[in-house]
Amino acid sequence: MVQPIQFAGEDRSNATRKTLSQAEPLALRTFTPSQAVFAKSAGIFHFTPEGRKLYDFSSGVLVANLGHNPRRWMQTFCRHMGWMPEHVAGGETTGYFEAVTLTAYNAMTELEATAVERLIKNLQASKGGSRCEQVMWAASGSEAIQKALWACLHRDESRDIIVATRYGFHGKKGLAGAVTGCETDQDRDPRVKFISFPMQECDDISKADDDIDLSKYRAELDALRRQYGNRINCLITEPYLGGGGSYHPQPAYLQMLEEWCRANDVILILDEVQANFGRTGKMYAFEKYGIEPDIVCLGKGLGNGVPVSAAVGRADLMGSLKYGEGSDTWSANPLACAAVIATLDEFENTDVLEQTAKLNDVFVKGLTRLKDTGLIAKVRGEGMVFGIECADAGGFSSKEIASKIVEKCYLGRDGVGIHLLGALAGNVLRVSPPMTMTIEEAHASLELLESLVRELAVSL
Ligand SMILES: Cc1ncc(COP(=O)(O)O)c(C=O)c1O
């Protein structure tokens, strides 16, 4: 058994790390050198059982876009569930109180009707969302991808080929795993054909406005068309490569994919599981990139922490599945619906997207300054989702430097640290704090990050 990570002076955290490393398989976690234990969270901070405060630079992997336990969001959520304090406290003798059911499998709730209407209205009011006619709910991002692909494949079973952009991340399960990565990964599904994503053209934020030569990307698509003709069913891509290392392409690339799909009657699926709800600076990434997907997959920030996801798209595609073919225990469960309504309320009635634009300025400058430390080679990102690519330094590989930065930030100084995830693609650190951070907090957290990275650089 692998020994659990332990840190001096963290008795309670260490005990939790030990229990979980014995009672749960290693595979349940992705490797993060800090293995932080959270006792409580509020806004942009997590608190360890020892009482240290950590700036959350991950938002729970781009989930808590509105911060942790936002008070007004929670009030809306509880109100929709019927969980106001007077209901829960009660004092009746029955042991039960009347509230929205937690389970509505094979039944319906008015809450679900409100959530679906609100979500479709919000998507259709966004430029590029007009094909968002029906919502196929799910519980995790990979399930939403799986359901989107099922819908496409059922449309016409003679059309079995799925095109996917290489080094994308769409999840690990089923068809979501099949469209993730590249053709040289093991046990590939022969129906999936990968095309190139313009990574070199956007490997640093300084290239964001460069022109891009699309001819070779178009040629790959045309070659597939010549080889497989009408068998090509759909094309799936992320707007930017998230898990693949934070590569944010020039919009012209995605627009070219859309144009090719339309010209060849190929369904365009946009995986916004990570990008949705403001991460790119727009409510949906399809607005930012100027495209109109046939199906958009939503997740993570959709419930701000309550597990919920959805594939939303053309009714004719969703309608290709018969009774039961998209159903499961948790899809459209009332908790999820209440969370979606509460999250939509915040995005529709607050200035969170304006705040994201202001934060973007501060983060681009602050993260770019890290290049001066010699430990960061490249910075990529948009809105409030960034990747900082580590450099080889002091005889250590960029991968080792990434691990050292995560640990150094976790330990922080004077009881305050920064929570970072283990690296993407080996050496890229994800920076994606809640978008409700204040400008003062943004400056303070970036100053702490810079001084910790500088201190590390000097110590190597
Ligand atoms: C773009 C994208 N799609 C799909 C997924 C899979 O989501 P889940 O882990 O909820 O299955 C992720 C998760 O990181 C993702 O980033």
Ligand as a Chemical Component Dictionary entry (heavy atoms), coordinates in Angstrom:
data_LIG
# 
_chem_comp.id                   LIG 
_chem_comp.type                 NON-POLYMER 
_chem_comp.pdbx_formal_charge   0 
_chem_comp.three_letter_code    LIG 
# 
loop_
_chem_comp_atom.comp_id 
_chem_comp_atom.atom_id 
_chem_comp_atom.alt_atom_id 
_chem_comp_atom.type_symbol 
_chem_comp_atom.charge 
_chem_comp_atom.model_Cartn_x 
_chem_comp_atom.model_Cartn_y 
_chem_comp_atom.model_Cartn_z 
_chem_comp_atom.pdbx_ordinal 
LIG C1 C1 C 0 -14.579 19.393 -20.443 1  
LIG C2 C2 C 0 -14.963 18.276 -19.527 2  
LIG N1 N1 N 0 -15.862 17.384 -19.942 3  
LIG C3 C3 C 0 -16.272 16.371 -19.160 4  
LIG C4 C4 C 0 -15.735 16.195 -17.898 5  
LIG C5 C5 C 0 -16.181 15.030 -17.073 6  
LIG O1 O1 O 0 -16.939 15.433 -16.008 7  
LIG P1 P1 P 0 -17.187 14.475 -14.746 8  
LIG O2 O2 O 0 -15.882 14.358 -14.043 9  
LIG O3 O3 O 0 -18.232 15.205 -13.948 10 
LIG O4 O4 O 0 -17.657 13.176 -15.267 11 
LIG C6 C6 C 0 -14.798 17.103 -17.426 12 
LIG C7 C7 C 0 -14.222 16.950 -16.068 13 
LIG O5 O5 O 0 -13.219 17.501 -15.710 14 
LIG C8 C8 C 0 -14.383 18.167 -18.263 15 
LIG O6 O6 O 0 -13.466 19.059 -17.864 16 
# 
loop_
_chem_comp_bond.comp_id 
_chem_comp_bond.atom_id_1 
_chem_comp_bond.atom_id_2 
_chem_comp_bond.value_order 
_chem_comp_bond.pdbx_ordinal 
LIG C1 C2 SING 1  
LIG C2 N1 SING 2  
LIG C2 C8 DOUB 3  
LIG N1 C3 DOUB 4  
LIG C3 C4 SING 5  
LIG C4 C5 SING 6  
LIG C4 C6 DOUB 7  
LIG C5 O1 SING 8  
LIG O1 P1 SING 9  
LIG P1 O2 DOUB 10 
LIG P1 O3 SING 11 
LIG P1 O4 SING 12 
LIG C6 C7 SING 13 
LIG C6 C8 SING 14 
LIG C7 O5 DOUB 15 
LIG C8 O6 SING 16 
# 
